[in-house]
Every structure is written in C-alpha cells, then in structure tokens.
Amino acid sequence: MDNIEIIGGNPLRGEVEVSGAKNAALPIMAAALLAPGKSVINRVPRLRDIETMLQIFRHLGVRCGWTGPHTLEIDAADLSDCAAPYELVRKMRASVLVLGPLLGRLGKARVSIPGGCVIGPRPIDLHLKGLEGLSAQVEIEHGYINARAGNLKGGEIYLGGRFGSSVGATCNCLLAASVAAGTTTIVGAACEPEVIDLAGFLNQMGGRIAGAGSPRITVEGVKELRPAEYNVIPDRIEAGTYLIAAAITGGEIVLHGGRADHLDALLERLQAMGAVIGREGEKISLRREGGLSPVEITTLPYPGFPTDLQAQMMALLSTVPGISVIIEKVYPERFMHIAELNRLGAEISLEGPAAIVRGGRKLSGAEVMASDLRASAALILAGLVAEGRTTVRRVYHLDRGYENMVEKLTALGAAIRRLEEQDI
Ligand code: UD1
C-alpha cells in the first residue's frame, strides 16, 4: 500500500483548478442506466470510486468507459443483469444507487447490502422506505436487498430520518420515481447541490422534476427517458479542502472553476476565524492577515456545515490558539481522526458527539494512519504545517475521492510525495 510523505512548513501559494464532484458524478452515472442508449457525462473526476461504479456497470451488461480525460460514455442499451454483488458493493457504499435505476428499467434489482464503515453505522432504511413508497416490494435475504416492482407507482414519500435528510435515499427515490407511473412527492428531501445536479441530468433526459434543492421535490413520472449529455458540478468538498489547506499553512490561494455559492457554510466559518475570502465569478480566494480565532462548528445537512469537511477543519482548528468546539450531527461517530491528529501533537478530546479542540499546540511530524477518505485529507493538511516529516499510511482512501492531490499540492509549493509500495 502506498504512503504519502510530507515535510511541513511551506505556505501554499498559487492557483488550483477544482475537479468535478465525485458525489454528483456517481448518481448521474446511475441515472444513465435509465435510458436505453449512449449518455455522455463530462467533468467526471478520475477516481477509484468512479472506477468501482464502472465495474458494477460492466457487471450489469452496460458498455462504458472514458472517451476523454474527464468524459465518460455510458451505453445502457444492453442492460441485462439486475445484480450488484458484494465483492463490488463492499468497495463503495454509493453502489446502492443502482437500486432505483435497476427497478425502473428491469422491474427488479438484487443489490448487496453495503456494510458499515469507520465513520459509523450507515443504514439504508430510508432508501428502502422510498422505494416501497413507489410500490416496490423489498426483502432482505442472505445479505442482499431483493426488490421487485411490477409497475412502479408514484406516491407521497417522507424521507426525514434520525440524522436529518439522506442524500443517497433522495437520489435513489428520484431515480426510480422519474419512470414511475404518476406523480411522486418527496418530503424531507436532501437539499445538497449533488441532488440538484442529478435532477438537472434527469430533466435533460426528459424527466419532469421540480423543487430539487428544497425539502419538497415533485416528480412526474415519464414512460421513458432518453440518453443525454451533461457537465457535472465542481467538487465543493475538494474546493473546501484546498481553502482549508491554504488557511492552515498561512498561504494564499485562488481556486478556479469552483462554486462559492455551494460553500457558504465553510466560507462563513473561515471568515469568522479571520481569513480573508474573495469570491469573483468562478474564482474563490483565501489569504490570511495575521492569526486566526477559534470557532464553534456544527455539521448539518446542506446548507449547514458539511460533515465531509469536519476532519479537515479539525486539523486547522488544532493550530489556532484557543478552544474550538466541533459538533458532528450527521455521523456522530465520525471522529477516528482525533487519535491520529493527537499523534501529531494536537490536543483534541471527545465529549459525546462534540470534539473539544485545544488549539495552538505545535504540531510535529509523525507516522499516522488514514482511517477514511476525509480523515486522510485532514492528516495531510496537518502534515503540511507539522515540523519535519509526516508519513500518512493507507492513502488508498485518498484515491477514492481526491483527484491528483499530491500533484495539486506540489504545484502550490508543498513538499509532498507519494511513496509507492515498492519504495517503502
Ligand atoms: C453522502 C455522501 C457522503 C457524505 C454524506 C452526508 C455520496 C456518495 N456520499 O453519503 O460523502 O458524508 O452524504 O453529507 O454522495 N441515514 C439513515 N438511513 C438511510 C440513509 C442514511 O439513517 O437510509 C443516515 C446516515 O447514517 C447519516 C445521515 O442519514 O447519519 C446522512 O446520510 P446520507 O445523506 O444518506 O449519506 P450518503 O448519501 O450515504
């Protein structure tokens, strides 16, 4: 397994291009299964999760592949198999997004239940509730979801859960409802930009969806969707990670091709800390004038502060003198990175779903272990300011969600390199 080695101390300076959003590309790819023909999706990031989805598609009999650096062609004319096996689903939870399209196209689906993961239990009850609300019969057997629908029928579906709305369940429901007979109303829908992007693609395919981006979405089912071409939105989590990287190193960066309006919660918190943020068209910039102040952060569904930036923000706050508090409301157990940040010299303790960060301690390089995708990014950010050498192990997590991170950080002036397994 590859490692990443960082020598801390260089402020990041320069410009960086934001990649397409993984979490928008995955449901959009799933939507392409609904049309018997060739869809083209542009601005897809080259990431391991995208490759996993392509493997699942090939297993289903779909022809798909790259036709440009960031362009995917998906030809679902011959979609024939309705089963997504455990060997593939276990690599990525978002595989469960094929449930809705398989039901919509073939009237049946057999998808392995994704397991839990280190960020805590991740149930799929809302996905199943949504599909049942469209008249599908769902059974769980031998670790698989077996779903059948003679005819999907529209209905009124409430998708609010214990931790708020669910992005994945809203997407699965939108996918199936688009080809169900009659009208579906989803109440308690997730409002994330990735849901809006999925609805945009489905509408391009001939779907009739209104209200995406609000908690109440209406879908008028259509008999058939046609293939379409679409550009995926920029990755707000990647963009946010680079802004935090600039803040932690005391540098100055300009992001190109980002969407500041998708990052309001982060930009507001960074400004409250004293960072200077610029927004101008597709450019977002960050610089520091002096020190930063501690803040409180609560992660919440969009437009609240994203849970996917919590670990990176914790790394930043551990360098800011004073006491900061981070409350995790989306995944209350998503704190595996605390122990590793503390190995680098941070002083963070956990009180229930709240992390107390006693910031301002000097970080010093060490060997650390990445537990999940966003935690890997947080450890790299801490390594950028830690004195000396930091080695981040298990960086395969990073390849799931950050396109060319080592190259992008190097271009910004970081001393970072990837050590391939044979070099270690
Ligand atoms: C998506 C993102 C992930 C992000 C998360 C929250 C993708 C591919 N992944 O994941 O990066 O961290 O949104 O912003 O887009 N829940 C249930 N029952 C369900 C489904 C979810 O209780 O059936 C709970 C989850 O355990 C969690 C909360 O709802 O506490 C939000 O999860 P959800 O929005 O579904 O996350 P994902 O779509 O899996």
Residues whose N, C-alpha, C, O or C-beta is under 5 A from the ligand:
A	BS01	UD1	N23 A94 P121 R122 P123 I124 D125 L126 H127 G161 F163 S165 S166 V167 G168 A169 T307 D308 V330 Y331
